[in-house]
Amino acid sequence: MLINPRPDPSPSAHDRTYRGLRTRIMHGEIPPGAALTLRGIGKEYGVSMTPAREAVRRLVAEGALTLSASGRVATPDLSNERIEELAALRALIEVELASRALPRAHLALIDRLQTINAAIGDRVDQQDAVGYIRTNLEFHRTLYLRAQAPAMLAMAETVWLQLGPTMAKLYGRMRRREAPQYHRHIVAALRAGDEPGLRLAVRTDVTQGLRMLVS
């Protein structure tokens, strides 16, 4: 008598777990060096061990989680050298994305960026680190989508993902009292069609804070 094997879990269960955990890591909801367990992930997302294991496997491949020889899964606790490397990648990729977005930066986009930046200020007033990181990334993603360069944007998001836990630590060190000043410079350069000014504003914005962590 043949016994039918249990069917594989639905892709939606795995995908939901992966995307939910990925978002939490990217937005700095999990601190650097925090240990995670498959059992805990499964409980949080209401899935079995298999979708949790597959989500972890994908996130390890993306550099969002680390897997030790003993099998310990954790968020990365980045060295100064690694932070400098990722900051350099942000400067290269995001400056190019912004430059490509400039010819398509219509007034509605500029108004949208100003609205998002005001929301960032609200998160600062509320001392909401996770909300700050989430809204800050929304500002950048909204601009970079106009570049129409999906492969490049995917690379930028992978860097954001790897930096997520570190960004939460950085927020605590910066003690922000207002939205990032270089966002205003970005908006002004877009409005003026000033490509050199835009490139400088983006480069400074994406690297200045990270430098504090390695100084």
C-alpha positions as CSV (number, residue, x, y, z in Angstrom):
1,M,0.0,0.0,0.0
2,L,1.4,3.4,-1.1
3,I,1.1,6.3,1.3
4,N,0.9,9.7,-0.3
5,P,3.6,12.0,1.0
6,R,2.5,15.1,2.7
7,P,2.2,17.9,0.1
8,D,4.8,20.7,0.2
9,P,3.7,23.8,2.1
10,S,2.0,26.3,-0.1
11,P,4.3,28.9,-1.7
12,S,2.2,31.6,-0.1
13,A,3.2,30.4,3.4
14,H,6.9,30.5,2.6
15,D,6.7,33.8,0.7
16,R,4.7,35.4,3.5
17,T,7.3,34.4,6.0
18,Y,10.2,35.4,3.9
19,R,8.7,38.8,3.0
20,G,7.6,39.5,6.6
21,L,10.9,38.7,8.1
22,R,12.8,40.5,5.3
23,T,10.8,43.7,6.0
24,R,11.4,43.5,9.7
25,I,15.2,43.2,9.1
26,M,15.3,45.9,6.5
27,H,13.5,48.4,8.8
28,G,15.7,47.7,11.7
29,E,13.1,46.0,13.9
30,I,15.7,43.3,14.9
31,P,19.0,44.5,16.5
32,P,22.4,43.4,15.2
33,G,23.6,40.0,16.4
34,A,20.1,38.9,17.5
35,A,19.6,35.1,17.4
36,L,16.6,33.7,15.6
37,T,15.1,30.2,15.8
38,L,13.1,28.3,13.2
39,R,10.6,27.6,15.9
40,G,10.2,31.2,16.9
41,I,9.9,32.3,13.3
42,G,7.3,29.7,12.6
43,K,5.3,30.7,15.7
44,E,5.4,34.4,14.7
45,Y,4.2,33.8,11.2
46,G,1.9,30.9,11.9
47,V,3.8,28.4,9.7
48,S,5.5,25.1,10.0
49,M,9.3,24.6,10.2
50,T,9.7,24.0,6.5
51,P,8.5,27.5,5.3
52,A,10.5,29.1,8.2
53,R,13.6,27.1,7.1
54,E,13.2,28.2,3.5
55,A,12.7,31.8,4.4
56,V,15.9,31.7,6.5
57,R,17.8,30.0,3.7
58,R,16.9,32.8,1.3
59,L,17.7,35.6,3.8
60,V,21.1,34.0,4.5
61,A,21.8,34.0,0.8
62,E,20.9,37.7,0.6
63,G,23.2,38.6,3.5
64,A,20.3,39.6,5.8
65,L,21.0,36.8,8.2
66,T,24.2,34.8,9.1
67,L,24.4,31.1,9.7
68,S,27.3,29.8,11.8
69,A,29.0,26.5,11.6
70,S,27.0,25.4,14.7
71,G,23.7,26.3,12.9
72,R,23.1,29.5,14.9
73,V,21.0,32.0,12.8
74,A,21.4,35.7,13.6
75,T,21.2,39.2,12.2
76,P,24.6,40.5,11.1
77,D,26.7,42.5,13.5
78,L,28.8,44.3,10.9
79,S,32.4,45.2,11.3
80,N,33.6,48.7,10.5
81,E,35.1,47.4,7.2
82,R,31.8,45.9,6.2
83,I,29.9,49.1,7.0
84,E,32.4,51.1,4.9
85,E,32.0,48.7,2.0
86,L,28.2,48.9,2.1
87,A,28.3,52.7,2.4
88,A,30.5,52.8,-0.7
89,L,28.0,50.6,-2.5
90,R,25.1,52.9,-1.5
91,A,27.1,55.9,-2.8
92,L,27.8,54.2,-6.2
93,I,24.4,52.6,-6.8
94,E,22.0,55.2,-5.4
95,V,23.8,58.2,-7.0
96,E,23.4,56.5,-10.4
97,L,19.8,55.7,-9.7
98,A,19.1,59.3,-8.8
99,S,20.9,60.6,-11.8
100,R,18.8,58.3,-14.1
101,A,15.6,59.4,-12.3
102,L,16.3,63.1,-12.8
103,P,14.9,63.4,-16.4
104,R,11.7,61.7,-15.3
105,A,11.3,63.8,-12.1
106,H,7.9,65.5,-12.7
107,L,6.3,67.9,-10.2
108,A,4.0,65.3,-8.8
109,L,7.1,63.2,-7.8
110,I,8.8,66.2,-6.2
111,D,5.6,66.9,-4.2
112,R,5.4,63.3,-3.1
113,L,9.0,63.4,-1.9
114,Q,8.3,66.5,0.1
115,T,5.3,64.8,1.7
116,I,7.3,61.7,2.6
117,N,10.1,63.9,4.1
118,A,7.5,65.7,6.3
119,A,6.4,62.2,7.5
120,I,10.0,61.5,8.3
121,G,10.0,64.6,10.5
122,D,6.9,63.2,12.3
123,R,8.7,59.9,13.0
124,V,11.6,61.9,14.5
125,D,9.2,63.9,16.7
126,Q,7.8,60.6,17.9
127,Q,11.2,59.1,18.4
128,D,10.1,56.2,16.3
129,A,13.3,54.6,15.0
130,V,11.6,51.8,12.9
131,G,9.1,54.3,11.4
132,Y,12.0,56.6,10.6
133,I,14.0,53.9,8.8
134,R,10.9,52.7,6.9
135,T,9.9,56.2,5.8
136,N,13.4,57.2,4.9
137,L,13.7,54.1,2.6
138,E,10.3,55.0,1.1
139,F,11.7,58.5,0.2
140,H,14.7,56.9,-1.6
141,R,12.7,54.1,-3.2
142,T,10.1,56.6,-4.5
143,L,12.8,58.6,-6.3
144,Y,14.7,55.6,-7.6
145,L,11.7,53.9,-9.1
146,R,11.7,56.8,-11.6
147,A,15.1,55.6,-12.9
148,Q,13.4,52.6,-14.5
149,A,16.4,50.4,-13.6
150,P,14.9,47.4,-11.7
151,A,18.1,45.4,-11.5
152,M,20.0,48.4,-10.0
153,L,17.2,49.1,-7.6
154,A,17.2,45.4,-6.5
155,M,20.9,45.8,-5.7
156,A,20.2,48.9,-3.6
157,E,17.5,47.1,-1.7
158,T,19.9,44.2,-0.9
159,V,22.3,46.7,0.6
160,W,19.5,48.2,2.6
161,L,18.6,44.8,3.8
162,Q,22.1,44.0,5.0
163,L,22.3,47.4,6.7
164,G,18.9,47.2,8.4
165,P,19.9,46.2,11.9
166,T,22.9,48.5,11.8
167,M,20.7,51.5,10.8
168,A,18.6,51.0,13.9
169,K,21.9,51.3,16.0
170,L,22.9,54.3,14.0
171,Y,19.6,56.1,14.6
172,G,20.1,55.8,18.4
173,R,23.5,57.3,18.1
174,M,22.5,60.2,15.8
175,R,19.8,61.6,18.2
176,R,17.9,63.1,15.3
177,R,15.7,66.2,15.9
178,E,14.6,66.8,12.3
179,A,14.3,65.1,8.9
180,P,17.6,64.6,7.1
181,Q,18.8,68.0,5.7
182,Y,20.1,66.4,2.5
183,H,16.7,65.3,1.6
184,R,15.8,68.9,1.2
185,H,18.9,69.3,-1.0
186,I,17.8,66.3,-3.1
187,V,14.3,67.9,-3.6
188,A,15.8,71.3,-4.5
189,A,18.2,69.7,-7.0
190,L,15.4,67.8,-8.6
191,R,13.3,70.9,-8.9
192,A,16.2,72.8,-10.5
193,G,17.3,70.0,-12.8
194,D,20.7,70.2,-11.2
195,E,22.4,66.8,-11.8
196,P,25.7,67.6,-10.1
197,G,23.9,68.9,-7.1
198,L,21.6,65.9,-7.0
199,R,24.5,63.5,-7.2
200,L,26.3,65.3,-4.3
201,A,23.2,65.5,-2.1
202,V,22.4,61.7,-2.5
203,R,26.0,60.7,-2.0
204,T,26.3,62.7,1.2
205,D,22.9,61.6,2.5
206,V,23.5,57.9,2.1
207,T,27.0,58.0,3.6
208,Q,27.2,60.7,6.3
209,G,25.4,58.8,9.0
210,L,27.2,55.5,8.4
211,R,30.5,57.2,8.8
212,M,29.6,58.0,12.4
213,L,29.6,54.2,13.2
214,V,33.2,53.7,12.0
215,S,34.7,56.9,13.4
